[in-house]
Amino acid sequence: MYSKYQSISKIKRSKSERTFIIGRESDDRFRKALVIGDTRNPVIVTGKTSIKGDVLVGPQGVKPGVIRGIGFKGERIVEGGIEKDIKSGLPSLYVQSLFEQRSRLQNLASMDYNQFSISGRKLYLKNQNLSLNQDALESLKKDNIDFIIGPGKIICYDNIEITDLNILNQVTIYSDSSISIAGTATSKNILVFANKFFIGGPVQLGGQFYAQSHFEIANAAQIKYPSVIGLISNQFWPDNTLLSIGQNAEVNGFVFIHNFIDANRIFKYTLNVDASAIVNGVTYSDMYTELRGLINGCVLTDAFYLYEKPTIYINWMKNAMINRTIINNDIILPLSYDINTDYVIAQEL
């Protein structure tokens, strides 16, 4: 995770403020376009697949392939260096703190919204816990309250759909059910935990968003940098669990899917990027990635998944695009890794 720090200096009547996002510095693997975890098989590319930047793959490297008469149509298989290694190249996620933080939120006491300070169209949390369900959301709407201002926490009961709220300034949201955010809703500097998560357009959100069993982003939703989208669990998932970046969605930051207890890959789960979707940053899957869209940055995955009816192809890429060259080489991720303890400024706000 990342943290927000603010520096304030005062000299007589003069005042200066600077605000920073602080995160752990990424290692050299994040400067590559592609890193493969399962090194037993080659990466096979076909169609209009494009990889710009260095790659870290298994001993068999990256090769062109043919599916139903369609071969690789590019000039170069990889526009960069190809490093081959028998060992898995995936870094380990540092995620224990996420489970700890989520568990602390489960039994917090909370209050109805009419017990909070309200000024005009704004409700101020003031470091207290707001109780929220769909009926409370409707009451906020009737009272013309469309801003919730932190710092503070929101504890959600039952499934909720947020369509026109603006949630700002260090707000933590917890739900053991599902959260749907769509319409004109906005957010900045928030942290959200839910069992299931749906984000639809034309929202413009910023923050860290974590689901436990299902995550879908669709309909031209915009996720701003520095944001984190994570499907993460310490419980077994059913086969074919998905984190989906869908139609015309754009994510700026870090996208990952990870099961904390499935070290032996007992079941299958996939990070899916639609043909019309864009991720500017990094995607990480310790199982499968089905990539049909554009990644401006780095892809880290155990293996690729491609389904062309009626056949499943493992470690094949078709019409996928990865471009590491247009993202700053020193991009800092807002998610911690256990391989490096050097903290750096990710962004000045």
Disulfide bonds with the S-S distance in Angstrom:
none
